[in-house]
Amino acid sequence: RRAPLPEQLDLEALLSCVAEDQAEVQQRLLALGAAAESRKLKHAIHEVFDAGGKRLRPALCHLVHRMLVQQPPASKTNKDVITLATAVEIIHTASLVHDDILDDADTRRQRKTVHEAFGPDVAVLSGDFLFAHASGLIESLENDEVTRLVSLVIEQFGYGELSQSAKKFDVQLSLFDYMKKSFYKTASLLAAACRASAVLTGPSREVCDVMYSYGFYLGVAFQIADDVLDFIGSDQELGKPAAQDLRDGLLTAPVILCMNGNADLGIEPSPRAAELRMLVNRRFSAGADDLQRALQLVREDGGVEMAYRLAERMANKALEALTLAAPVDCDARRS
């Protein structure tokens, strides 16, 4: 049984129950530059975390802990979860710093990227520093399972980036390959964050498994919805140029579903799929006209709507997983 969704979601209000924990994470992030010996590195790291962001990953760590804890949390357990949440956000940020170098991106969150503001050498070292610092925080938790979970995520980031680079402008890219890349680059960290928070809180292994599934499906849904914004968002909303992914040959759900459909979902290629493939194949060589035509085809042939339905399908699977973590006799399990 679900509560009806409001027309507009207020993220700050939704996360008010963990506002104090989120504030402590932000305070730790802003203080992180103090651990860097280089003045330029200190400044770069402060700029990265001062730019803000949704802080979704730390919030999930706190929310999972609050949901699963059986009694008012002891100070050590709660501090461990805050340490985990901080490390998870640092890892996410480090991956963005490195991604921006590979993508040669100029802006993120309406600010200059680290490599644009400070140069590629500082950006590489900033990302490396952040990964190393996060690894130290995870090690301080002295929990082997959490360490393994987070180490695997960093490995999967590499798989995802290599896969994405190899498939640029690939008109044969399947939805399965796109979903796998989305797991490696986005959902893996959300899944690990949810499971690691559960592990530190102490429920059964079955519940920890369920929390991993929840994070997995939520992460995939989040990535699909984020990819749709490339087709409908403005530069200001995105914090980067609109249609940048498509321009760079990064084919996402709206394009893939229009070009190739998906038999498992009962989706046929769009009537103008051949034209869309042609534009992608020639890498929009006619410039802005090719890109605008491709955007028009995806929008008019239902790519955005199909991708949103797929995101909703993944979100529903996340909700189904979440209900399995609820006590057997509660309303969520009975409905």
N, C-alpha and C positions, 0 to 999 in steps of 0.2 A: 504494500500500500504506500503510494507516494504522495507527498504533499505537492500541490500545484506549484509550478515554477512561476515566479513573477516575471513581468515583461522585461524588466531591467534587473540584472544582478549586481549588487553592491559588494564587491570583493572585500572591502574593508570591514563592512558589517558582518559578512559571513565569517570572517576570521577574527572577530573581536574576542572570541573565547580563548584565543592563543596570542593575543596582542602583546602581552608582557614578554612571552617567550620570543616572539618575533623581534621585539625591540632589543632584547638582549643579543640575539644573533646579529642584528644590524650593528650594534655597538661593537661586537667582536670583529665583525668584518671591517669596519672603519679603522679599528686599531691595528689591523693586520700589517699595515705598512711599517709599523715600528720594528718589526722583526727583520726588515730588509736593511742591509747596510748601505746600499747605494741610495743617494738622495733622489736620483731620477727614478729609480725603481719604487721608492716610497711614494713619490708623487703619482706615478702611473697606477699603482695599486689603489691608492685613495680615490683617484678619478674613476676607476672601474666600479668601485662599490658605492661611491657617492652618486652615480648615475641612476640609482634606484633599480626598479624591476618589481615583478610580482612577488618574488620570494615564495613561489609555489612549493618548491621542494622542501625547504625548511618547514613550511606550514604543514605539509603532509606528515613529516616526522612527528611534529607536535600532536596533530590530530589523531594519528594512529595510536600514539602513546595514551592520550586522554581517553580514547575509546576503549582501549584494552586493559588499562590499569584497574585492578580490583579494589583498590583502596586509595586514599589520598597519597600521592606519590612521595616516596622517601626522597630526601634531597639528592642523594647520589644518583639514583636512577634518573631523576629529572635532569640533573646536570649532564649525565651521560647522553641523554637524548638531545640536549641543547648542543653539546659538543658534536654529536653526529650531524645535527641539522646544519651547523656551521660548516663542517667539512663537506657536506653534500653541496651546499651552495658555492663553496670555493671551487670544488671540482667542476661544477656546471659553468662557473665563470671562466675558469682556466680553459675549458673546451671552447668557449665562445671567442676568447682572445686568440687562440690558435686557428679557429675556423676563419676568423676575419682576415688573418694573414693569408691563408690558402685561397680565400675568395677575393682577396684584394678589395675588401669592403671599406668604404670611406666613413660610413656612419653606422652607429648602433644607438638606439634609444635617443635619437636626435642629437647625439654628440659624436665628435670624431672618435674613430676607433683608436685603440692603443698604438697600433703600428703607424697610423696616419699622424697621430699627435706626437709620438715619441720616437718613431722609427722602428723598422722590423727587428733590429737587434734587441731593443728594450722589450718589445712585444713578446718575442720568443722567450726571453729570460723571465718576463713577468708570468707567462703561462707556466713555465717550468717551475718557478718559485711557488706558484699557487698549488700546483699538483703535489709538489714535495711537502708543502706545509699541511695540506689536507691529509696526506698519507700519515704524517706524524700525529695529527689529531686522531685519526682512526686507530693507529697503533696504541695510543694512550688509553683507549677504551678496554684494551686487554681482552678482546673477545675474538676468538679465531674465526667464527662464522661471519661476523661483521667484516673483518679484515678481508676474508675471501670474497665476499659479496662485492665490496667496493673495488678491490683489485681487478675483478673480472670486468666491472663496468669500464674502467679505464682502458682495458684491453679491447672491449667492444667498441669504444669510441673510435679506435684506430680502424677496426674492421668497417665500421659505418662510413668513415671518411674515404677510405680506399674504394669501397663499393660505389659510393656516390661519384667519385672522380672518374671511375672506370665506365660509368653508365651515362655520362653527359651526352645529350642529344641522341640517345639510343631509342629509336622508335619501336624496338622490340621489347622494351622494358615492361615486365609483367607487374601486375598489382602485388603479387607475392613478393617479388624482389624489392619493390618499393616499401612494403610493410616490414620486411626484414631489416632494411636500411633504417626505417623509422624506429624500430626497436633498438638497434645498435646505437643510434645517435641521440635518442630522446627517451624512449620508454624504459630502457635498461636502467637508467639512473633513478627514475621514479619508482620502478619495481624494487630495486635494491634499497632505496630509502625507506619504503613502506615495510619491507621485510626486516631490515636492520632495526628499525624502530620497534617492531613487534618482538624481535629477538631480545632486545635490551629491556623490554617491558616484562617478558616472561610467560606468555601464554603457551599453549601446546604447539608442537611442530605443525599440526594440521592447520591451525589458525595462522601461523607464520607463512605457510604455503599459500593460503587464501589471500593474505595481504600482498604477497608478491604478484599473484594473478590480478588483484585489484590495480596495483600500480602499473602493471604491464598494459592492461586494456585502457586505463586512464591515459597513460603516456601516448599510446598509439592514437587515441581519439584526439588528444591535445595536439599532436603533430599534424594530423590531417586537417583539423580546424585551422591551425596556424598556417598551413600551406594554402588553404583557400583564401586567406587574407591577401596573398600575393595577387589575386585576381579581382578582389573587390575593395581592398583597403587603399587609403591615400598614403602618400609619403609621410605625412605627419602622424597618422595612426600607426604605421608600421615602424617608424623610426629609421627607415631606410627607403631607398627608391622602390616604388611599386613595380611589380612585374620583374623584379631583379632576378629571382630564381629562374623564371622562364627564359629571360634574356641570356642567362649563364648556362642554359641547357640542363638545368636541374628539373627533371620531369616529375611532377607530383600527381596526386590522385585525380584532380580535375582533368588534367591532360591525358593521363593514362586511360581513364575510363572512357573518355571521348574517342581516343585513337584505337584502343584495343578491346574495350569492354571487359567483361569478366564473366565466364560461364558459370562459376559457382554462385554469383550474385544474380544471374539471369539478365545480365546487361550486355546488349549488343553494341558494337562500335557505332558511333554516331553516323548519320547520313553523309556528313562531309569529312569523315575520318581521313580519307585519302589526301584531301587538300591539307589537312592539319599535319599529317605525316610528311608531306612534301615540304612544308614550311620549316618543320623541325629538322628534317634531313639536310636542308641547305643552310641550316644554322642562321636563319633570318638574314640571309646575305643581302637582301634589299633594304636592310636597316629597319627604321621605325615603322615603315609600312608593313613589312612582314610580321613584325612583333604585334602590331595593333590588330592585324587580321587574325593572327593566332588567338589573341585574347578574345576577339569578337566571336570566333568559332566556339571556343570553350564556353563562353558565357551564354551564347544563344542556343547551343546544343545540349545544355543541361549539365555541363561538367561540374559546376559549383553545387548544384542541387544534389547530384549523385554523390559527390564527395561528402557533403554534409550528412546525407543519409548513412553513409559508411561510418562517419565519425559518431553518429548517434547510435549505430549498431554496436560499436566498440564501447561507447559510454554505458549502454545498457548491460553489456557483459561485465563491465566494472561494477555496476550496481548489483548484479547477480552475485558476483564474487563477494562483495561486501556483506550481503545478507547472510552468507555462510559463516561469517565470523560472529554473527549475533547469537545470543543464547537461544536454545531450541524453543523455549516457551514464549519468546517475545513476538510482538506484532509483525516485525520484519520477516521472520521465518514462517509465520502462519499465513501471510498474505500472498 
